[in-house]
Amino acid sequence: MERPLGVVTRGTTNPNRLRRVDNWIVGACGDALRAAVDPLVVDLGFGATPVTAVELRARLAAGVRADVRVVGLEIDPVRVAAARPAAAPPGLTFARGGFELAGSRPALVRAFNVLRQYDESEVADAWRTVTGRLAPGGVLVEGTCDEVGRLGAWVLLDADGPRTLTLSAKLTTLDSPATLAERLPKALIHRNVPGERVHALLDALEQGWRAAAGYAPFGPRQRWLRAVTAVREAGWPVQDGPRAWRMGYLTLPWPAVAPR
């Protein structure tokens, strides 16, 4: 039997906890959602309160398309019942469901702080279950963030599997890129050891950050830009550009960081 999703309380300590991933979704996945025949989005394992689903609906409606429909799914019927007063059909509804997505065929699924409750060995099956239920061209954004949304990391997947890894940091509060290791997705968090690609990436980013210490007086954004530039110059296949870097994002193709 599938265990409960969203056991970790989300949205109670900071109502904007998932703002950074939502903003990234608007930019990186907006075109796919605009092209979707049915703009259905699932917030999988929305947690103890419905706030993350409410915010996702508002951000996508404002930034992508006004007719987007968000369904918040939880396996716990008590949480579903508690969320239903926040529903605003047809744009926002709540239902009971897990990785099978309650039989829906969404264009996009966001699943945050869900798989960290599972064993690493279960991740691939969970990914396949969700992506196998996406609409044609649909995507899954799966990852982890801290309690206030300052640090996060997520994988973008489609029907063919994982495509990219994105690291995310609120630069005004970033002490060191090494702290991102604590927020790696479940598929990678136990791989941050010598010999693994993701460990090498974080080490290169940390080295670049230290080498850019002279830029600290100009602010953390300039220091981060120099650190990411150093990572790219070292041969890492960074996919995004300075505009994303200035906002504290760094995206690489999945093969560059995949477990060995």
Secondary structure, 3 states (H helix, E strand, C coil): CCCCCCCCCCCCCCCCCCHHHHHHHHHHHHHHHHHCCCCEEEEECCCCCCHHHHHHHHHHHHHCCCCCEEEEEECCHHHHHHHHHHCECCCEEEEECCCCHHHCCCCEEEEECCHHHCCHHHHHHHHHHHHCCCCCCCEEEEEEECCCCCEEEEEEEECCEEEEEEEEECHHHCCCHHHHHHHCCHHHHCCCCCCCHHHHHHHHHHHHHHHCHHHHHHCHHHHHHHHHHHHHHCCCCCCCCHHHHHCCEEEEEHHHCCCC
